[in-house]
């Protein structure tokens, strides 16, 4: 049935077909002011909230294709490579047979990897040869782009991908129920919104429905953020409501820096949240559309549900799901200053009016004109696609924006061009260096250059001679693989198992002595306030009852020793201490190295968090300084307190959060410096109970069947020698990585891959990948 002539649309109208398949993922947005800064060298970033998500080899291939071929292939969805056109080359270094377990067990040996590479991610175990898989990966390219279509270079902009190029009417920008759910707006019937008040307004809006701007300010109480001021601006820009609100709970922190609220302001206030809810319902017309910036936070603070909303943080979309600050949008779009630092706190009526004007501007201009007018100021780039890939190779075409597009369009209709051949056809074949005897050579000699090197030192020498001539270099360092071929599999797997056990042992604390009536549940209740628990076990074999408590993360054990030692459990004072063993003797030095890890810079760990939404926790932590990101850790039981990592923009904010004077503002939340790198969800997976022999023929090097080599045959001195040799090899591999990085030209994207193993007695051995754009500043810091 055709739409009514008055433009009336049902609330849950589906988006246009051209946008229905559009998806954006989780790369990191640049800061709001980044677009205003002078352009610098290329750099790689990934959103803090998504650093814990594992990376697959196909993800890495997607990044490498974009780095080498530019915007004629699809941009990676899991990260962001800024200023790709300025890259001088790409180098991938693969440490054969090395896993994530090796890196963290021999962590002190890897000075270059942990200090010079600012981005690190867990890598899903790689099967087969890594470099051949990368070069044989199918290109995920964009459709052929012709100069006859001036709009085609805008089609990948996040705003255009969402709303299209056509100017739409007002009702098209109202969020659907699905979009509201995705962006965590309170919805009728949602489990966590049962006590919320519905405005009772119509779920049908028209293109002439009135817009109302809404903004709230909050203060911190024992239950989290509670609203203390509400402002509503009508469609003419007049403020029709500006009320201070008395909170239901005592205020712990007024957050005056942001809210502008002081104790003196709220002292005479008698207006309650219920009063404000009633006033809002009376003021809003039946078809009113609420407008705000991150409006979900305001509605949740008001405990209200409204079906018709426009969120300006979702109109002016940034790449990879990022959002601009209201202050930045007001400055760039409206040419006005709000939230001035000279004034104490925000003015909600001013913010509500700014959001209303931003929405009107977007609707009147349309997405295409908004992007064209403010592309450089807001999004910091030109819409045009680059005409040349990395390393200075220049190609032009009169009708196509890149030679790769021509190559793609000239092939058979159903053919799929792969990465290696694409580089070859563009005149920049990849270079593959290493011990290549075991590498799959299927068509490789014709499609990319392969050079066998007898040692890791020869790989480095060959790279130094040829790095300037290739846009992509893939290096295999095989020192550890060579060690494995000369080591009995029993020792190899016992060593790996001991490494895993040793890492887990650092997350263990002993609690006791305990009362005879004490149960595991009592111990869990006490210890879970410091972090997620892996296991709790009572020791009855000791003279007095003790408990062995294992945390998921190192921070839990550290907080337990610092905060729970001397606590009372069932009226019995307990001591919390670390175990003393072979792998824990150097725990303090190990923890110090983790504190110095580049990934843990400006990051704190928070235990005992009550907030369900990262935005709520972020507002709490913002009182100590602006935060860059918040990640709530997954919790097995929804009712239990959560734990989180918070990254600040400055070290001063970290110091302020850790200062003892911050304890009253934090309430029951316990904080410490982060020790666990952001890419680890848990410190260590479950270790296998028995060793596993690798190899395909079931026979050891000395001719015995593998099943005949048991635990009774193990020589402890030889086992210790294997551990020493492994540590030495890891140190040499790291040294080679540092020398490779030193030999690269500036602006080279350097990726180091520890590929992991598919399975170790049923337990996958994850790998690690390290990413950094080489600059003169990436030199190894002096000790």
C-alpha positions in Angstrom: 0.0 0.0 0.0 1.3 3.4 -0.9 2.3 5.9 1.8 -0.2 8.5 2.8 0.4 11.9 1.2 1.2 13.6 4.5 4.4 11.6 4.8 3.2 9.7 7.9 5.4 6.7 8.6 5.2 3.8 11.0 7.8 3.9 13.7 9.7 0.7 12.7 10.0 1.5 9.0 12.9 -0.6 7.6 15.9 1.3 6.1 16.3 1.7 2.4 17.6 -1.3 0.5 20.8 0.3 -0.4 21.7 0.5 3.3 20.2 -2.7 4.6 23.4 -4.8 4.1 25.7 -2.1 5.5 27.7 -3.2 8.5 30.5 -1.5 10.4 32.7 -3.1 12.9 35.1 -2.3 15.6 38.2 -0.4 14.6 39.3 2.5 16.7 38.1 6.0 15.9 40.5 8.8 16.2 40.0 11.4 18.9 37.4 14.1 18.0 40.1 16.8 17.5 42.2 14.6 15.2 40.6 16.0 12.1 41.7 19.5 13.1 45.4 18.5 13.6 48.0 18.7 10.8 48.3 15.4 9.0 51.2 13.3 10.2 52.8 10.0 9.3 50.7 6.8 8.9 49.7 5.0 12.0 47.7 1.9 13.1 45.0 2.0 15.8 42.5 -0.4 17.2 39.6 0.5 19.5 40.4 -0.2 23.2 37.1 -1.8 23.8 37.8 -4.4 21.2 41.4 -5.2 21.8 40.4 -8.5 23.6 38.8 -9.8 20.4 41.0 -12.5 18.7 42.3 -11.8 15.2 42.2 -14.4 12.5 44.7 -14.9 9.7 42.0 -13.7 7.2 41.8 -10.5 9.3 45.5 -9.9 8.9 45.3 -10.7 5.2 42.6 -8.1 4.9 44.8 -5.5 6.6 47.8 -6.4 4.5 45.8 -6.1 1.3 44.6 -2.7 2.2 48.1 -1.6 3.3 49.7 -2.7 0.0 46.9 -2.0 -2.5 45.0 0.9 -1.0 41.3 1.7 -1.2 40.7 -0.3 -4.3 40.3 -3.2 -1.8 38.0 -3.3 1.2 39.3 -1.5 4.2 39.8 -3.7 7.3 36.8 -3.8 9.5 38.6 -4.7 12.8 41.1 -1.8 12.9 42.1 1.4 11.3 45.2 2.2 9.2 45.5 6.0 9.1 47.0 7.7 6.0 47.7 4.4 4.1 49.0 6.3 1.1 52.0 7.5 3.1 53.2 3.9 3.8 56.6 3.1 2.3 56.1 -0.7 2.6 54.9 -3.7 4.6 57.0 -6.3 6.3 55.6 -9.5 8.0 57.9 -11.5 10.3 56.8 -15.0 11.3 58.4 -16.7 14.3 57.7 -20.3 13.4 56.2 -22.6 16.1 56.2 -19.9 18.8 52.9 -19.4 20.7 51.4 -16.9 23.1 52.4 -19.1 26.0 56.1 -18.8 25.0 55.8 -15.0 24.8 54.4 -14.6 28.3 56.5 -17.3 30.0 59.7 -15.9 28.5 58.3 -12.3 28.7 61.5 -10.7 30.0 63.4 -12.0 27.0 61.2 -10.1 24.5 62.3 -6.6 25.1 61.8 -5.4 21.5 58.4 -6.9 21.0 56.9 -5.7 24.3 58.4 -2.2 24.2 58.5 -1.2 20.5 55.2 -2.6 19.2 52.3 -0.6 20.6 49.5 -2.8 19.3 49.2 -6.5 20.2 46.4 -9.0 19.6 45.6 -12.6 20.3 45.9 -14.6 17.0 43.7 -17.6 16.3 45.9 -20.7 15.8 47.2 -20.7 12.2 47.1 -24.0 10.2 49.7 -24.6 7.5 52.1 -22.1 6.1 51.3 -18.6 7.2 53.0 -16.6 4.4 51.5 -18.8 1.6 48.1 -18.4 3.2 48.5 -14.6 3.1 49.6 -14.5 -0.5 46.9 -16.9 -1.7 44.1 -15.0 0.1 41.3 -13.8 -2.2 41.1 -10.1 -2.6 38.1 -8.5 -1.0 37.9 -5.6 -3.4 35.4 -2.8 -4.0 33.5 -2.6 -7.3 35.1 -0.9 -10.3 35.0 2.8 -9.9 34.8 5.1 -12.9 35.5 8.8 -13.2 32.0 9.2 -14.8 30.4 8.7 -11.4 31.4 11.6 -9.1 29.4 10.1 -6.2 31.1 6.7 -6.2 34.1 8.1 -4.2 31.7 9.0 -1.3 29.9 5.7 -1.1 32.2 4.2 1.6 31.9 7.2 3.9 30.2 6.0 7.2 27.4 8.6 6.9 26.7 7.7 3.3 26.8 4.0 4.0 24.2 4.6 6.7 21.8 7.1 5.0 22.7 7.0 1.3 23.2 10.0 -1.0 19.6 11.2 -1.2 18.1 13.9 1.0 15.4 12.4 3.2 12.5 13.6 5.2 12.6 14.0 9.0 10.9 10.7 9.9 13.6 8.7 8.0 16.1 9.6 10.7 14.0 8.4 13.6 15.7 5.3 15.1 13.9 2.0 14.5 13.2 -0.3 17.4 16.1 -2.5 16.3 18.5 0.4 16.2 17.3 1.5 19.6 18.0 -1.9 21.0 21.4 -2.1 19.4 22.4 1.3 20.9 21.0 0.3 24.3 18.1 2.7 24.5 15.5 1.7 27.2 12.7 -0.2 25.5 9.2 -1.3 26.6 9.3 -4.9 27.8 13.1 -5.0 28.2 14.2 -7.0 31.3 16.2 -4.1 32.8 13.5 -1.5 32.1 10.5 -3.0 34.1 10.5 0.0 36.5 10.8 2.6 33.8 8.0 5.0 33.0 6.6 5.1 29.4 5.8 8.5 28.0 2.7 6.9 26.4 3.3 8.7 23.1 2.4 7.5 19.6 4.8 5.2 17.8 3.8 6.8 14.5 5.5 10.1 13.5 5.2 12.3 10.5 7.6 14.6 8.7 5.9 17.5 10.5 6.2 16.0 14.0 7.8 18.5 16.5 11.4 18.0 17.7 12.3 18.5 21.3 15.9 18.7 22.6 16.6 16.9 25.8 19.7 16.8 28.0 20.4 15.7 31.6 23.2 16.1 34.1 24.1 13.5 36.7 25.8 13.1 40.0 27.4 9.9 41.5 25.6 8.0 44.3 26.0 4.6 45.7 23.9 3.0 43.0 25.8 4.8 40.2 24.7 7.9 38.2 21.5 9.7 39.2 19.9 12.6 37.4 20.2 16.0 39.1 19.2 18.4 36.4 16.9 18.1 33.3 16.4 20.5 30.4 13.9 20.3 27.6 13.9 22.7 24.6 10.9 22.9 22.2 10.9 23.0 18.4 11.3 26.8 18.4 14.4 26.7 20.6 12.8 27.9 23.8 13.7 26.1 27.0 10.4 24.8 28.4 11.8 22.8 31.3 15.0 23.3 33.4 14.7 21.5 36.7 17.0 20.5 39.5 16.2 17.1 40.9 16.8 15.6 44.4 18.4 12.2 44.2 17.0 9.2 46.0 20.4 8.3 47.5 23.1 10.3 49.1 25.5 11.9 46.6 29.1 10.6 46.8 30.5 12.9 44.1 28.8 15.9 42.5 31.0 15.6 39.4 30.9 19.4 39.3 33.5 19.5 36.5 31.0 18.0 34.1 27.5 18.5 35.7 28.0 22.0 37.1 26.0 20.8 40.1 27.1 21.7 43.7 25.9 20.8 47.1 24.6 24.3 47.6 22.5 24.2 44.4 20.7 21.0 45.5 20.3 21.8 49.2 16.8 23.5 48.8 15.6 21.2 46.0 12.5 19.1 46.7 11.7 18.0 43.1 11.9 14.3 42.7 12.5 12.1 39.7 8.9 11.2 39.7 7.9 14.9 39.5 10.2 15.5 36.5 8.8 12.4 34.7 5.3 13.7 35.1 6.3 17.2 33.8 8.0 15.7 30.8 4.9 13.6 29.9 2.7 16.7 30.2 5.0 18.8 28.0 5.6 16.4 25.2 2.9 16.3 22.4 1.6 12.9 21.3 3.9 12.7 18.2 6.9 14.4 19.8 10.4 13.3 18.6 13.1 13.6 21.3 16.5 14.7 20.1 19.7 14.4 22.1 23.4 13.5 21.9 23.9 9.9 23.3 20.3 10.2 24.3 20.2 6.6 25.6 22.2 7.8 28.7 19.7 10.6 29.4 16.6 8.3 29.1 18.2 5.7 31.3 19.0 8.3 33.9 15.4 9.5 33.8 14.1 5.9 33.9 11.9 6.7 31.0 10.9 5.1 27.7 10.1 7.1 24.6 9.5 5.5 21.2 10.5 8.3 18.8 14.1 9.5 19.1 16.9 11.0 16.9 20.4 10.8 18.3 22.9 13.2 16.8 25.8 11.1 17.8 24.5 8.5 15.4 23.6 11.0 12.6 27.2 12.3 12.3 28.7 8.8 12.2 32.4 8.2 12.4 34.3 5.3 11.0 34.2 2.0 12.9 31.3 3.0 15.1 33.0 6.0 16.7 31.1 9.0 17.9 31.9 12.7 17.8 31.6 14.8 21.0 28.8 17.3 21.1 31.3 20.1 21.7 33.2 19.2 18.5 30.1 19.0 16.4 28.8 22.4 17.7 32.1 24.0 17.0 32.5 22.6 13.4 28.8 22.6 12.3 27.1 25.4 14.2 30.2 27.6 14.7 29.4 28.1 18.3 31.2 27.2 21.5 29.5 25.1 24.2 30.8 23.4 27.3 33.4 26.1 27.8 36.2 25.2 30.1 36.1 28.6 31.6 32.6 27.8 33.0 32.3 25.2 35.7 30.2 22.3 34.3 27.9 21.9 31.3 24.6 23.7 30.7 22.0 21.1 29.8 19.7 23.6 28.1 22.6 24.8 25.9 23.5 21.2 25.1 19.9 20.3 24.3 19.6 23.3 22.0 22.9 22.4 20.2 21.6 18.8 19.6 18.3 20.1 18.3 20.1 22.5 15.9 22.5 19.8 14.7 19.6 17.5 13.9 17.8 20.2 12.0 20.9 21.0 10.0 21.5 17.4 9.1 17.9 16.9 8.0 17.7 20.1 5.9 21.1 19.6 4.2 21.0 15.9 3.7 23.8 13.4 4.2 25.7 14.1 0.9 25.9 17.8 1.5 26.8 17.4 5.1 29.7 15.2 4.2 30.9 17.4 1.3 30.8 20.6 3.4 32.5 19.1 6.5 34.6 16.2 5.2 38.0 17.7 6.0 37.0 19.4 9.3 35.2 16.4 10.8 36.4 13.3 9.1 39.9 14.5 8.1 40.2 13.3 4.6 39.4 13.6 0.9 36.7 11.4 -0.6 38.9 10.4 -3.6 40.5 7.0 -3.9 44.3 6.9 -4.1 45.9 6.3 -7.5 49.0 4.4 -6.3 49.8 1.8 -3.8 52.7 1.8 -1.3 56.4 2.2 -2.1 56.1 4.9 -4.7 54.8 2.8 -7.6 52.7 5.1 -9.7 49.9 3.9 -12.0 47.3 6.0 -13.8 44.4 5.2 -16.0 42.1 7.6 -17.9 38.9 5.8 -16.9 39.7 3.9 -13.7 41.0 5.3 -10.4 43.5 2.5 -10.0 45.2 -0.2 -12.1 44.0 -2.8 -9.8 40.4 -2.0 -10.7 41.4 -2.5 -14.4 43.0 -5.9 -13.5 39.8 -7.0 -11.7 37.5 -5.9 -14.4 39.5 -7.5 -17.2 39.5 -11.1 -15.9 36.8 -13.8 -16.3 33.5 -12.9 -14.7 33.7 -15.6 -12.1 37.5 -15.4 -11.4 38.8 -14.3 -8.1 42.1 -12.5 -8.0 44.4 -13.3 -5.1 46.8 -11.1 -3.2 50.2 -12.4 -4.6 49.2 -12.3 -8.2 47.7 -8.8 -7.8 51.0 -7.5 -6.5 52.8 -9.2 -9.4 50.5 -7.7 -12.0 51.0 -4.3 -10.5 54.8 -4.6 -10.9 55.6 -5.1 -7.2 55.9 -8.8 -6.4 56.2 -9.9 -2.8 59.5 -11.2 -1.4 59.5 -14.3 0.8 62.6 -15.1 2.9 63.4 -18.0 5.2 64.0 -21.8 5.4 61.6 -22.6 2.6 62.1 -26.3 2.1 58.9 -27.2 3.9 56.8 -24.3 2.4 54.1 -25.1 -0.1 55.5 -24.0 -3.4 52.3 -24.2 -5.4 52.8 -21.7 -8.2 54.8 -19.6 -5.8 58.0 -19.3 -7.8 56.0 -17.7 -10.7 53.9 -15.4 -8.6 56.2 -14.0 -6.0 59.9 -14.1 -5.3 61.1 -16.8 -2.9 64.6 -16.9 -1.5 65.8 -19.7 0.8 68.1 -18.7 3.7 70.0 -21.1 5.8 69.6 -19.2 9.0 67.8 -16.3 10.6 71.0 -14.2 10.2 70.9 -14.8 6.5 67.2 -13.7 6.4 68.2 -10.4 8.0 71.1 -9.9 5.6 68.8 -10.6 2.6 66.1 -8.2 3.8 68.6 -5.4 4.2 69.7 -5.7 0.6 66.2 -6.0 -0.9 63.7 -4.2 1.4 63.6 -1.1 -0.7 62.7 -3.0 -3.9 59.5 -4.8 -2.5 56.3 -3.3 -1.2 55.6 -6.6 0.8 58.2 -8.7 2.5 57.4 -12.0 4.4 60.1 -13.3 6.6 60.3 -16.7 8.4 62.6 -16.9 11.5 62.9 -20.6 12.3 65.4 -20.8 15.2 62.8 -22.3 17.5 61.7 -24.8 14.9 65.2 -25.9 14.5 65.5 -26.4 18.3 62.4 -28.5 18.2 63.8 -30.9 15.6 66.7 -31.6 17.9 64.6 -32.0 21.1 62.7 -35.1 22.1 58.9 -34.4 21.9 58.4 -35.5 25.5 60.6 -32.7 26.7 59.0 -30.2 24.3 55.5 -30.9 25.5 56.5 -31.2 29.2 58.1 -27.8 28.8 55.1 -26.3 27.2 52.8 -27.7 29.9 55.1 -26.4 32.7 55.0 -22.9 31.0 51.2 -22.9 31.2 51.2 -24.2 34.8 53.7 -21.5 35.8 51.7 -18.7 34.3 48.5 -19.9 36.1 50.4 -20.3 39.4 51.0 -16.5 39.4 47.2 -16.0 39.7 46.9 -18.2 42.8 46.7 -17.0 46.4 46.4 -18.9 49.7 43.8 -17.7 52.2 43.8 -18.8 55.8 43.7 -20.0 58.4 40.0 -20.4 58.1 37.2 -21.3 60.6 36.2 -25.0 60.5 32.7 -23.9 59.6 34.0 -21.9 56.6 32.9 -23.2 53.2 34.1 -22.6 49.6 31.1 -20.3 49.1 32.2 -18.1 52.0 35.7 -17.8 50.5 34.3 -17.0 47.1 32.1 -14.3 48.5 35.2 -12.6 50.1 37.6 -13.1 47.2 35.3 -12.3 44.3 35.4 -8.6 45.3 38.9 -8.5 43.8 38.2 -10.2 40.5 36.7 -13.1 38.6 37.6 -16.5 40.1 38.7 -19.5 38.2 38.5 -21.9 41.1 38.4 -22.2 44.9 39.5 -25.3 46.8 39.7 -25.9 50.6 42.8 -27.7 51.9 41.9 -30.0 54.7 45.3 -31.8 54.8 46.9 -28.9 56.6 46.9 -28.5 60.3 44.4 -25.6 60.0 42.0 -25.1 57.1 43.2 -23.0 54.2 41.9 -22.2 50.8 43.6 -22.2 47.4 42.1 -19.4 45.3 42.9 -19.0 41.6 41.9 -15.8 39.7 41.2 -15.4 36.0 43.6 -12.4 35.9 46.8 -11.4 37.7 45.1 -8.2 39.0 42.7 -10.3 41.1 45.6 -11.9 42.9 47.4 -8.6 43.4 44.3 -6.9 44.8 43.6 -9.9 47.1 47.1 -9.7 48.6 46.9 -5.9 49.0 43.3 -5.5 50.1 42.1 -8.8 51.8 45.2 -9.6 53.9 44.0 -9.2 57.5 40.3 -9.3 56.6 37.9 -11.3 58.8 36.0 -14.2 57.4 33.4 -15.7 59.8 35.0 -13.6 62.6 38.3 -15.2 61.9 41.2 -13.0 60.6 42.8 -14.4 57.5 46.1 -14.0 55.8 46.3 -13.8 52.0 49.6 -14.7 50.5 51.2 -15.9 47.3 52.6 -19.4 46.9 56.3 -19.8 46.7 57.6 -22.1 44.0 59.9 -22.4 41.0 57.8 -20.2 38.8 56.8 -17.6 41.4 60.2 -16.7 42.9 60.5 -13.9 40.3 56.9 -12.8 40.5 57.7 -9.3 41.7 60.2 -8.7 38.8 57.7 -10.1 36.4 54.9 -7.8 37.6 57.2 -4.8 37.3 57.9 -5.7 33.7 54.1 -6.0 33.1 53.6 -2.6 34.6 56.1 -1.2 32.2 54.4 -2.8 29.2 53.4 -0.3 26.6 49.9 -1.8 26.3 49.2 -1.2 30.0 50.2 2.5 29.9 47.4 4.7 31.3 45.2 1.6 32.0 43.7 0.7 35.4 41.8 -2.4 36.5 38.5 -1.9 38.5 36.9 -4.7 40.5 33.5 -4.8 42.1 31.8 -2.6 39.5 28.0 -2.4 39.7 27.3 -0.6 36.4 25.8 -2.7 33.5 26.7 -0.1 30.9 30.3 0.9 30.1 29.0 4.5 29.6 27.9 4.6 33.3 31.3 3.4 34.5 33.0 5.8 32.1 31.1 8.8 33.7 32.1 7.6 37.1 35.8 7.4 36.1 35.7 10.6 34.2 35.7 12.5 37.5 39.5 11.7 37.8 40.2 12.7 34.2 39.0 12.1 30.6 38.9 8.4 29.7 39.8 6.9 26.3 37.8 3.7 26.7 36.1 1.3 29.1 35.8 -2.5 28.7 33.6 -4.5 31.1 34.8 -8.1 31.4 32.3 -10.9 30.8 30.8 -12.3 33.9 29.4 -15.8 34.3 26.7 -14.7 36.7 24.7 -11.6 35.8 23.9 -10.7 39.4 27.5 -10.6 40.5 29.7 -7.5 40.5 31.6 -6.9 37.3 35.2 -6.1 36.6 36.6 -3.7 34.0 39.6 -2.1 32.4 39.6 1.7 32.0 42.1 3.6 29.8 42.7 7.2 30.5 44.1 9.9 28.3 46.8 10.9 30.8 49.0 9.4 33.5 47.8 12.1 35.9 44.3 10.7 35.7 45.6 7.2 36.6 47.5 8.6 39.6 44.3 10.5 40.7 42.3 7.3 40.5 44.8 5.3 42.5 45.2 8.0 45.2 43.8 6.9 48.6 41.6 10.1 48.6 39.7 8.6 45.7 38.3 5.7 47.7 35.1 7.5 48.9 34.2 8.4 45.3 34.8 4.9 44.1 32.7 3.3 46.8 33.1 -0.5 46.8 35.1 -0.5 43.5 38.7 -1.6 44.0 41.4 -0.4 41.6 45.0 -1.1 40.7 47.3 -0.6 37.8 46.6 -2.9 34.9 48.9 -5.9 34.5 47.1 -8.1 32.0 47.6 -6.8 28.4 44.2 -5.8 26.9 44.2 -8.6 24.3 44.0 -11.3 27.0 40.5 -12.3 28.3 42.0 -14.7 30.8 45.6 -15.0 31.9 45.9 -18.6 30.7 43.7 -21.4 29.3 43.3 -24.7 31.0 46.5 -26.7 30.8 46.4 -30.3 29.6 46.9 -33.0 32.2 49.2 -35.2 30.1 51.9 -34.5 27.6 51.2 -34.9 23.9 53.7 -36.1 21.4 53.7 -34.4 18.1 55.0 -35.6 14.8 53.3 -37.6 12.1 55.0 -40.9 12.0 54.8 -41.8 15.7 58.5 -42.5 15.9 61.1 -40.5 17.8 64.5 -39.5 16.4 66.2 -42.4 18.3 63.9 -44.9 16.6 61.6 -45.7 19.6 57.8 -45.5 19.3 56.5 -42.4 20.9 54.2 -44.2 23.2 57.2 -46.0 24.6 58.6 -42.7 25.8 56.9 -42.0 29.1 57.2 -39.8 32.2 59.6 -42.3 33.8 62.1 -41.7 31.0 62.4 -38.0 31.7 65.7 -36.6 32.8 65.2 -33.6 35.0 68.6 -32.1 34.1 67.9 -32.5 30.4 64.5 -31.0 30.9 66.1 -27.9 32.6 68.5 -27.7 29.7 65.6 -27.6 27.3 64.1 -24.7 29.2 67.4 -22.8 29.2 67.9 -23.4 25.5 64.3 -22.3 24.8 64.9 -19.0 26.8 68.1 -18.4 24.8 66.4 -18.9 21.5 63.5 -16.6 22.4 66.0 -13.9 23.3 67.8 -14.3 20.0 64.5 -14.2 18.1 63.6 -11.0 19.8 67.0 -9.5 19.0 66.5 -10.4 15.3 63.0 -8.8 15.4 64.6 -5.6 16.7 67.3 -5.6 14.0 64.7 -6.2 11.3 62.7 -3.2 12.6 65.8 -1.0 12.6 66.5 -1.9 9.0 63.1 -0.9 7.7 62.5 2.6 6.2 60.4 5.0 8.2 56.6 4.6 7.6 56.8 0.9 7.0 54.0 -1.2 8.6 55.8 -4.0 10.5 53.8 -7.0 11.7 55.3 -9.8 13.8 53.3 -13.1 14.0 53.7 -15.8 16.6 51.4 -18.3 14.8 50.5 -20.6 17.7 49.4 -24.2 17.3 46.0 -25.6 16.5 45.8 -28.0 19.5 47.9 -29.2 22.4 46.1 -32.1 24.0 42.7 -30.6 23.0 43.7 -27.1 24.1 44.2 -24.5 21.3 47.5 -22.7 21.6 46.8 -19.2 20.5 49.3 -17.0 18.8 50.1 -13.3 19.0 50.5 -10.6 16.4 52.3 -7.3 17.0 51.7 -4.3 14.8 53.6 -1.0 14.5 54.4 1.6 11.8 58.1 2.1 11.9 59.2 5.6 12.9 62.5 7.0 14.2 60.7 7.1 17.6 60.3 3.3 17.7 63.9 2.8 18.8 64.3 0.5 21.8 64.1 2.6 25.1 67.2 2.4 27.3 66.9 0.5 30.6 
